[in-house]
Amino acid sequence: MIGQTSERGRRRRGRSAEAASAPSRDVNYRQLKNPFPLMEVFPADQIADMHETALRTLQELGVKCLLPEARRLFAKAGARVDEDTEMVFIGRDIVEAAVASAPKSIACHAGARHRDFTLELGSLVFQPGAGAPNATDLERGRRPATEQDYLEFLKLTHHFDVFQMISPQVEPQDVPTHLRHYFTTKAQMELTDKFPFFFSRGTPQVMDCFEMLSIARGLSDDEFQAGAHCYTIINTNSPRTLDIPMAQGLIDFARNGQMSIITPFTLMGAMAPITVAGAITLSHAEALAALTLTQLTKPGAPVCYGTFTSNVDMKSGAPAFGTPSHFQASLAAGQLARHLGLPWRSAAGSASNINDVQAANENQFGLWGCLMAGATVIIHSAGWLEGGLTVSFEKMICDTEVLNMVAELCAGAQAGTAEIGFDTALSEVEPSGHFFASSQTMERYNTEFYEPHLHDYANFGTWTERGSMDANHRATAVWKSILSDFKAPSCDSDRMGTLHEFVARRTAAGGAPPES
């Protein structure tokens, strides 16, 4: 008879009555490992050829380096420098020495010890979409991003455990550029204890940010420089150009022991060759040049290899993301990162204009390319639209649901005696019975399965009675609820007071305009 359990099961069910008041599910998505078997898009000998071609490119074709200090560092190491053309020709011995000195494992120190993590091959860290000038949501529409948008995205990033690093999700357009770094850094120090991000827009701004972090975290100069407490993202200007702010950022962060994530942003058929192999070879060469500069500045400086390579739509010239070529490029980048042995960064993202099925398809396809490639850091994993021009509140919620499910897979399934459940499940239920009331179910029903924050598992009738709300509109309710209930981590009031005084003093002195 369906629904019938054995007498033994009924006895055990009585002993499990307290399970009904079991605590809610507790998960830790903060220190993840990638459990997926890695894919390869090219044979090992072709990857070796790509690496050799990148070295040849640096030595024979060179890179244009606009910063005089960077050219001096390259020249001191033995690179051939043409000051008239600002071209630097880097020998393979210089590059190989830099790769050898770059750390294979980077300990990242957040504002709270339980949020520390390590970047190395095999580890997995997520960031939301970054660097957009616009924000959008269903209630307020698409708009130039404001300081309110920045603060709200920061709170959402802090809320979700699956984001281990803070990203510059939107640029607050209503904050002047010479003061913007004060606003964004102070917000990160006050509203989150996760690993912070600082833009590289000239030494004065960078040093302000370093000082603010040291004040807020109570770090001496020696303590600050002894470990990675923050990071920046360095984009090369493809093809083969390293501009002044990016080169200066590499030097400033390396000199002070902080982490640079190097990311040539190459689009096949536009700023890079139209083939995956050609585009990734160029990206690899540019990443090696930037990485070399960090190690010439300070051997052993924390640096993360990276790439962000996709294709353009050849009909319009617009960037495309989540494409088969994007997926293949991630796989190739992963092979080259493993060839070097370095932690590395890749990216998901979407070119869709709204949070629709195209946006979901592109982001997830790009995400799985990163996962199958073994990316250490996955940027633009949630919220990104329009190829990076906009971050969506609803899309961030939708994408985070997927990231949480990926994180669940990273935890690994267990198959011990308790999980197999001969005594607590299999032997309790008669043929044609059910396991709803078995001891194992009663002990685990509150904690065994992932609890979605967005997805609705109700049947059609129940869903209709609740208002027939689709995922996009449910997402609006989710982000609004998170912001309404947000509580910032505790801060040292004396340090925060000193931080506010620093910002007021530097603001009164005129701030720090970005350098170009």
VOGULUM-388649 format. One record per residue (C-alpha): residue number from 1; x negated, y negated, z. Coordinates in steps of 0.02 Angstrom, whole numbers, plus 32768, in hexadecimal, padded with zeros to 4 digits. Layout:
<sites>
kelum; c1; c2; c3
NUM; X; Y; Z
...
</sites>
This chain:
<sites>
kelum; c1; c2; c3
1; 8000; 8000; 8000
2; 7FB6; 7F58; 7FCC
3; 7F81; 7EED; 8060
4; 7F6D; 7F81; 80D4
5; 7ECE; 7F93; 813D
6; 7E93; 8026; 81A4
7; 7EAD; 8035; 8261
8; 7DF2; 8019; 8276
9; 7E03; 7F79; 8213
10; 7E91; 7F3C; 8282
11; 7E29; 7F5A; 831D
12; 7D96; 7EF9; 82D5
13; 7E09; 7E6D; 829D
14; 7E3A; 7E4D; 8352
15; 7D84; 7E39; 8383
16; 7D6D; 7DBE; 82F5
17; 7DFD; 7D4B; 8325
18; 7D85; 7CC1; 8358
19; 7D4B; 7CB4; 82A3
20; 7DE2; 7C46; 8280
21; 7D8E; 7BB9; 82E0
22; 7CE2; 7BD2; 8293
23; 7C7E; 7B35; 826B
24; 7C81; 7AEE; 81BC
25; 7BFC; 7B1E; 8140
26; 7B4E; 7AD9; 815D
27; 7AD6; 7AD2; 80CA
28; 7A29; 7A8E; 80A9
29; 7A05; 7A53; 7FF9
30; 796C; 79EE; 802C
31; 78DB; 7A65; 8005
32; 790D; 7AC8; 7F6B
33; 78AF; 7B48; 7F04
34; 78D7; 7B6F; 7E4F
35; 7914; 7C24; 7E4A
36; 792C; 7C31; 7D8E
37; 78BB; 7C91; 7D16
38; 785D; 7C15; 7CAA
39; 7877; 7C0C; 7BEF
40; 77F5; 7BE7; 7B6B
41; 781B; 7B94; 7AC6
42; 776C; 7BA9; 7A79
43; 76EC; 7C36; 7A83
44; 7659; 7C19; 7AF9
45; 75DE; 7BFF; 7A6A
46; 764A; 7B74; 7A21
47; 7656; 7B1F; 7ACB
48; 7599; 7B27; 7AD4
49; 7591; 7AD8; 7A27
50; 7605; 7A4C; 7A5F
51; 7596; 7A2B; 7AF6
52; 74F9; 7A2A; 7A89
53; 754D; 79B5; 7A0D
54; 757C; 793F; 7A9A
55; 74C7; 793B; 7AD3
56; 7490; 791B; 7A21
57; 750F; 7890; 7A12
58; 74CA; 7838; 7AAC
59; 7417; 784A; 7A72
60; 7429; 7823; 79B9
61; 74C5; 77B6; 79AC
62; 74C4; 776B; 7A5A
63; 7546; 770B; 7ABD
64; 7565; 7650; 7AC0
65; 754D; 7614; 7B73
66; 7580; 7560; 7B90
67; 753E; 754D; 7C42
68; 7486; 7516; 7C4B
69; 746B; 7568; 7CF5
70; 74A7; 760E; 7CB0
71; 7433; 7600; 7C1A
72; 73A2; 75DF; 7C92
73; 73CB; 767C; 7CF5
74; 73D1; 76E4; 7C56
75; 732D; 7698; 7C18
76; 72D7; 76B9; 7CBF
77; 7307; 7770; 7CAF
78; 72B8; 777A; 7C03
79; 734C; 775A; 7B90
80; 732B; 76F5; 7AF2
81; 7385; 764F; 7AFE
82; 73A1; 75D1; 7A72
83; 73C9; 752D; 7AC9
84; 73FD; 74D8; 7A28
85; 7488; 7554; 7A05
86; 74A3; 7587; 7ABD
87; 7492; 763D; 7A86
88; 744C; 76C0; 7AFD
89; 7407; 7765; 7ABC
90; 7403; 77E4; 7B49
91; 7391; 787B; 7B3D
92; 73D4; 7925; 7B6D
93; 7355; 7937; 7BF9
94; 739F; 789C; 7C4D
95; 744F; 78DE; 7C3C
96; 7423; 798C; 7C79
97; 73CB; 7945; 7D12
98; 7466; 78DD; 7D39
99; 74DA; 7972; 7D29
100; 7467; 79D5; 7D9C
101; 746D; 794E; 7E22
102; 7529; 7930; 7E19
103; 7580; 7989; 7EAB
104; 75E2; 7A26; 7E80
105; 7650; 7A0D; 7F18
106; 7691; 7966; 7F5A
107; 76DA; 7954; 8009
108; 775F; 78CC; 8003
109; 7783; 7875; 80A9
110; 7833; 7830; 80BB
111; 7878; 77C4; 8146
112; 78AD; 785D; 81AA
113; 7848; 78FC; 81B8
114; 78D9; 796E; 8187
115; 78DC; 7912; 80E0
116; 7825; 7930; 80B6
117; 7805; 799F; 8020
118; 7776; 79DF; 7FB6
119; 7762; 79CA; 7EFB
120; 770C; 7A5D; 7EA7
121; 7732; 7AD9; 7E1F
122; 77C8; 7B3E; 7E58
123; 7816; 7AB9; 7EC6
124; 78B3; 7A5D; 7E8E
125; 78E6; 79AA; 7EB3
126; 797A; 7948; 7E6C
127; 7994; 788F; 7E4F
128; 7A2F; 7837; 7E0D
129; 7A2E; 77CC; 7D70
130; 79B4; 773C; 7D76
131; 7990; 768F; 7D34
132; 7A37; 7660; 7CE5
133; 7A65; 75A8; 7CD0
134; 7B1F; 75D0; 7CDA
135; 7B97; 762B; 7D4E
136; 7C44; 7670; 7D2B
137; 7CD7; 76BF; 7D84
138; 7D8F; 76D9; 7D5D
139; 7DCB; 764D; 7DCE
140; 7D4F; 75C0; 7DAA
141; 7D1C; 75EC; 7CF8
142; 7C73; 75D9; 7CA4
143; 7C0F; 7544; 7CE1
144; 7B5F; 7501; 7CFB
145; 7B23; 7555; 7D9A
146; 7B2B; 74EF; 7E39
147; 7ADC; 74FA; 7EE4
148; 7B7E; 754C; 7F20
149; 7B6B; 75D2; 7E9B
150; 7AB7; 75F0; 7ECF
151; 7AE9; 7603; 7F86
152; 7B7B; 7676; 7F5D
153; 7B12; 76E8; 7EF0
154; 7A8D; 76EB; 7F76
155; 7B0D; 7724; 7FF6
156; 7B4D; 77AC; 7F81
157; 7A9B; 77E8; 7F63
158; 7A7C; 77F1; 801E
159; 7B1F; 784D; 803B
160; 7AF8; 78E1; 7FCA
161; 7A72; 7954; 800F
162; 7A4B; 7992; 7F60
163; 79F5; 78EC; 7F38
164; 794D; 78F0; 7F8F
165; 7909; 7850; 7F41
166; 7953; 77A3; 7F2F
167; 7959; 7764; 7E7C
168; 7975; 76B3; 7E3A
169; 7A21; 76E2; 7DFC
170; 7A53; 7634; 7DC6
171; 79F8; 758D; 7DBC
172; 7A59; 7509; 7E1E
173; 7A66; 7483; 7D99
174; 7AA6; 7401; 7E14
175; 7A05; 7405; 7E7A
176; 7977; 739A; 7E30
177; 78E4; 7400; 7DF0
178; 7866; 73AA; 7E63
179; 78CF; 73DE; 7EFA
180; 791C; 7481; 7EBD
181; 7896; 74F1; 7F06
182; 78B8; 74AA; 7FB3
183; 7970; 74D3; 7FA4
184; 7959; 7584; 7F61
185; 78CD; 75B2; 7FDA
186; 7927; 756C; 8073
187; 79C4; 75CB; 8040
188; 7963; 766E; 8032
189; 7914; 7655; 80DC
190; 79BC; 762E; 812F
191; 7A34; 76A5; 80D9
192; 79D3; 7745; 80BD
193; 7943; 77AA; 8104
194; 7920; 7801; 805F
195; 7883; 77EE; 7FF4
196; 7888; 773E; 7FAA
197; 7866; 76F7; 7EFC
198; 780C; 7656; 7ECF
199; 77FD; 7608; 7E23
200; 7750; 75DE; 7DE0
201; 7764; 752B; 7DA8
202; 76BF; 74E0; 7DDB
203; 764C; 74ED; 7E71
204; 76A1; 7466; 7EDB
205; 774A; 74BE; 7ED4
206; 76FD; 756A; 7EF1
207; 769A; 752E; 7F88
208; 7736; 74DB; 7FCF
209; 7792; 7581; 7FC2
210; 7702; 75E1; 8013
211; 76FF; 7564; 80A2
212; 77BB; 756F; 80BC
213; 77B7; 762D; 80C1
214; 7727; 762C; 813D
215; 7785; 75B3; 81AD
216; 7828; 7616; 81A8
217; 77D5; 76BF; 81C2
218; 7757; 7684; 8243
219; 76BF; 76B6; 81DD
220; 7610; 7670; 81EF
221; 75AC; 764E; 8150
222; 754A; 76EF; 816A
223; 75E8; 7755; 8188
224; 763A; 770C; 80EE
225; 75A8; 7733; 807C
226; 758F; 77E1; 80C5
227; 762C; 7827; 8073
228; 76B1; 7808; 7FEF
229; 773E; 77A2; 803D
230; 778B; 775D; 7F9B
231; 7781; 776E; 7EE0
232; 7791; 7710; 7E3D
233; 77BA; 7743; 7D8C
234; 773F; 7715; 7D03
235; 777E; 7712; 7C50
236; 76FF; 7708; 7BC4
237; 772C; 76A2; 7B2B
238; 772F; 7727; 7AA6
239; 76D4; 773E; 7A38
240; 762D; 7734; 7A94
241; 763F; 7690; 7AF2
242; 7629; 766D; 7BAC
243; 7667; 75BE; 7BD5
244; 762D; 754B; 7C61
245; 76B2; 756C; 7CE8
246; 76AC; 7628; 7CD0
247; 75EE; 7632; 7CD2
248; 75E8; 75BF; 7D69
249; 766B; 762B; 7DBE
250; 7603; 76C7; 7DA4
251; 756D; 7670; 7DF1
252; 75CB; 7622; 7E83
253; 7624; 76C1; 7EB5
254; 7589; 772E; 7EA1
255; 751B; 76B4; 7F00
256; 7594; 76B8; 7F92
257; 75B1; 7774; 7F91
258; 7664; 776B; 7F51
259; 76B3; 77D4; 7EC9
260; 76CD; 77A9; 7E13
261; 7742; 7811; 7DA8
262; 7703; 77FD; 7CF7
263; 7789; 7802; 7C73
264; 7769; 77E2; 7BBB
265; 7818; 77C1; 7B76
266; 780D; 7807; 7AC6
267; 789D; 7816; 7A4B
268; 787F; 788D; 79BB
269; 7887; 7835; 7914
270; 7874; 7787; 7962
271; 77E4; 776C; 79DC
272; 77A2; 781D; 79C2
273; 7792; 789D; 7936
274; 7837; 78E8; 7901
275; 7807; 7999; 7937
276; 780E; 79DA; 79E8
277; 7759; 7A13; 79DF
278; 771B; 796C; 799C
279; 777F; 7904; 7A16
280; 7749; 7969; 7AAE
281; 7693; 7965; 7A74
282; 769B; 78A7; 7A6F
283; 76F3; 78A1; 7B17
284; 7670; 7916; 7B61
285; 75E2; 78A7; 7B21
286; 7631; 780B; 7B6B
287; 7651; 7861; 7C12
288; 759C; 789D; 7C18
289; 755C; 77ED; 7BF6
290; 75C6; 77A4; 7C83
291; 759B; 7832; 7CF9
292; 74E2; 7817; 7CD4
293; 74F1; 7760; 7D05
294; 7535; 7790; 7DB1
295; 74A5; 7805; 7DD1
296; 7423; 7788; 7D95
297; 746E; 770E; 7E12
298; 746E; 778A; 7EA2
299; 7445; 7843; 7E8B
300; 74CC; 78AD; 7EDA
301; 7551; 7826; 7ED0
302; 75FF; 7874; 7ECC
303; 7642; 7877; 7E1A
304; 76D0; 78D6; 7DCA
305; 76C5; 7908; 7D13
306; 7763; 78E1; 7CB2
307; 77BF; 78D3; 7C10
308; 7867; 7898; 7BD2
309; 7878; 78CE; 7B1E
310; 7915; 78DE; 7AB6
311; 7948; 78B3; 7A06
312; 79A1; 7822; 79B4
313; 7A3F; 782D; 794D
314; 79F6; 781A; 78A0
315; 7A97; 77CB; 7861
316; 7A94; 773A; 78DC
317; 79E9; 773C; 792E
318; 7A3C; 7747; 79D9
319; 79F0; 77B8; 7A60
320; 7A41; 7862; 7A78
321; 7A35; 78CC; 7B15
322; 7A68; 797B; 7B47
323; 7A40; 79B8; 7A97
324; 79EA; 7A5B; 7A64
325; 794D; 79F5; 7A3D
326; 7955; 79A5; 7AEA
327; 7961; 7A53; 7B36
328; 78CE; 7A94; 7ACF
329; 7865; 79FB; 7AF9
330; 787F; 7A1D; 7BB3
331; 7848; 7AD1; 7B9D
332; 77AB; 7A9B; 7B40
333; 7782; 7A18; 7BC4
334; 7793; 7A9D; 7C4A
335; 7718; 7B0D; 7BEF
336; 769A; 7A7E; 7BE4
337; 76B3; 7A51; 7C9C
338; 768F; 7B05; 7CCD
339; 75F8; 7B01; 7C5A
340; 75B9; 7A72; 7CC6
341; 75FB; 7ABA; 7D6A
342; 764B; 7A15; 7D9C
343; 76F6; 79EA; 7DE5
344; 775E; 7998; 7D5E
345; 77F8; 7932; 7D3A
346; 787E; 794A; 7CB7
347; 792C; 7903; 7C9E
348; 79E2; 7927; 7C74
349; 7A57; 789A; 7C40
350; 7ADF; 7872; 7BC2
351; 7AFD; 77FE; 7B2F
352; 7BB9; 7801; 7B48
353; 7C0E; 7759; 7B63
354; 7C88; 7798; 7BE8
355; 7C94; 7824; 7C65
356; 7CE2; 78A4; 7BF2
357; 7CC2; 7954; 7BB5
358; 7C32; 7917; 7B48
359; 7BE0; 78CB; 7BE2
360; 7BF4; 796D; 7C43
361; 7BB5; 79DA; 7BB5
362; 7B1C; 7970; 7B93
363; 7AEA; 795D; 7C48
364; 7AFD; 7A15; 7C70
365; 7AA3; 7A4E; 7BD3
366; 7A14; 79D7; 7BF9
367; 7A15; 7A0E; 7CAF
368; 7A05; 7AC6; 7C82
369; 7977; 7A9C; 7C0C
370; 791B; 7A51; 7CA1
371; 7944; 7AE6; 7D11
372; 790E; 7B66; 7C91
373; 786F; 7B01; 7C73
374; 7843; 7B02; 7D2C
375; 7849; 7A46; 7D47
376; 7812; 7A0E; 7DF4
377; 7872; 7969; 7DF1
378; 7911; 7953; 7D8A
379; 793E; 789D; 7D70
380; 79E3; 785C; 7D28
381; 7A36; 78F9; 7D6A
382; 7AD7; 789F; 7D97
383; 7B38; 7806; 7D60
384; 7AD9; 77D2; 7CC3
385; 7B3D; 7795; 7C2C
386; 7B17; 773B; 7B88
387; 7A66; 777D; 7B83
388; 7A3C; 7720; 7C22
389; 7A98; 767C; 7C09
390; 7B1C; 76A6; 7C8B
391; 7B30; 770D; 7D29
392; 7BE0; 7749; 7D50
393; 7C25; 7761; 7DFE
394; 7C9A; 77EA; 7DC3
395; 7C15; 7842; 7D5E
396; 7BA0; 7842; 7DF3
397; 7C24; 789F; 7E58
398; 7C49; 7919; 7DCA
399; 7B92; 793E; 7DA8
400; 7B6B; 7952; 7E61
401; 7BE9; 79DF; 7E6A
402; 7B7F; 7A3D; 7DEA
403; 7ADC; 7A13; 7E44
404; 7B22; 7A55; 7EE7
405; 7B50; 7AF9; 7E92
406; 7AA0; 7B04; 7E4A
407; 7A5B; 7AE5; 7EF8
408; 7AC7; 7B76; 7F37
409; 7A71; 7BE7; 7EB9
410; 79C8; 7BAB; 7EF8
411; 79F2; 7BEE; 7FA5
412; 79EE; 7CA0; 7F62
413; 7A6C; 7D2B; 7F7F
414; 7A4E; 7DA3; 800F
415; 7A6F; 7E5E; 800F
416; 7A46; 7E9A; 80BE
417; 7AAF; 7F0D; 8129
418; 7B20; 7E7F; 8161
419; 7B3F; 7E48; 80AE
420; 7B60; 7EF7; 806C
421; 7BDA; 7F0D; 80FC
422; 7BF4; 7FC9; 8108
423; 7C32; 7FBD; 81BC
424; 7C84; 7F11; 81B2
425; 7CDA; 7F1B; 8109
426; 7CCC; 7FBA; 80A0
427; 7CFE; 8034; 812A
428; 7D8B; 7FC6; 816B
429; 7DF5; 7FBE; 80CE
430; 7E5B; 804F; 808C
431; 7E6B; 8071; 7FD1
432; 7EDD; 7FF0; 7F80
433; 7ECA; 7F7F; 8018
434; 7E7D; 7ED1; 8023
435; 7DEB; 7E7F; 807A
436; 7E3E; 7DDF; 80B6
437; 7E45; 7E1E; 8169
438; 7DA5; 7E84; 816F
439; 7D27; 7E59; 81F7
440; 7CA9; 7E1D; 8178
441; 7D28; 7DA7; 8127
442; 7D65; 7D65; 81CE
443; 7CB4; 7D3F; 8205
444; 7C84; 7CE8; 8163
445; 7D1C; 7C9A; 8113
446; 7CEE; 7BEB; 814F
447; 7C3A; 7BF5; 8114
448; 7C21; 7C74; 8088
449; 7C56; 7C11; 7FEF
450; 7C25; 7B68; 7FAB
451; 7CA7; 7AE3; 7FD3
452; 7CC1; 7A6C; 7F40
453; 7CD5; 79B3; 7F5F
454; 7D28; 7996; 7EB6
455; 7D65; 7A34; 7E62
456; 7E1A; 7A67; 7E81
457; 7E3E; 7B23; 7E8B
458; 7EF9; 7B0F; 7EA4
459; 7F6F; 7B65; 7E2B
460; 7FCF; 7B01; 7DAA
461; 806B; 7AEE; 7E14
462; 800F; 7AAF; 7EAC
463; 7FA0; 7A3E; 7E42
464; 803B; 79F4; 7DF1
465; 808F; 79D5; 7E98
466; 7FF2; 7979; 7ED1
467; 7FFF; 78FE; 7E40
468; 7FA8; 7959; 7DAF
469; 7F07; 78F9; 7DD0
470; 7E75; 791F; 7D5D
471; 7DC0; 792E; 7D97
472; 7D92; 787E; 7D60
473; 7E18; 782F; 7DCE
474; 7DF5; 78A6; 7E5F
475; 7D41; 786B; 7E53
476; 7D79; 77B9; 7E72
477; 7DCB; 77EE; 7F15
478; 7D2D; 784D; 7F47
479; 7CB2; 77BE; 7F31
480; 7D27; 7743; 7F84
481; 7D3B; 77B7; 801A
482; 7C7E; 77CE; 802A
483; 7C60; 7713; 8029
484; 7CED; 76F4; 80A4
485; 7CA7; 7772; 8120
486; 7BEE; 774D; 8104
487; 7B7C; 7742; 819B
488; 7AC7; 7710; 8181
489; 7A3E; 776F; 81DC
490; 7A01; 771D; 827B
491; 7977; 769B; 8269
492; 78FC; 7651; 82E4
493; 7947; 75A5; 8308
494; 789F; 7554; 832D
495; 7855; 7591; 8289
496; 78EE; 7559; 822A
497; 78E1; 74AE; 827A
498; 782D; 74A2; 8242
499; 785F; 74DA; 8195
500; 78E4; 7454; 8188
501; 7866; 73D1; 81C1
502; 77ED; 740B; 813A
503; 7872; 73FD; 80B3
504; 78A7; 7350; 80EF
505; 77F3; 7313; 80F4
506; 77C7; 7357; 8047
507; 786A; 7316; 7FFD
508; 7849; 7268; 8042
509; 779B; 7270; 7FF6
510; 77E6; 728C; 7F49
511; 77EB; 7349; 7F40
512; 7787; 73A9; 7EBE
513; 77B4; 7398; 7E05
514; 779F; 7438; 7D9F
515; 76FF; 743C; 7D3A
516; 76FC; 7465; 7C81
</sites>
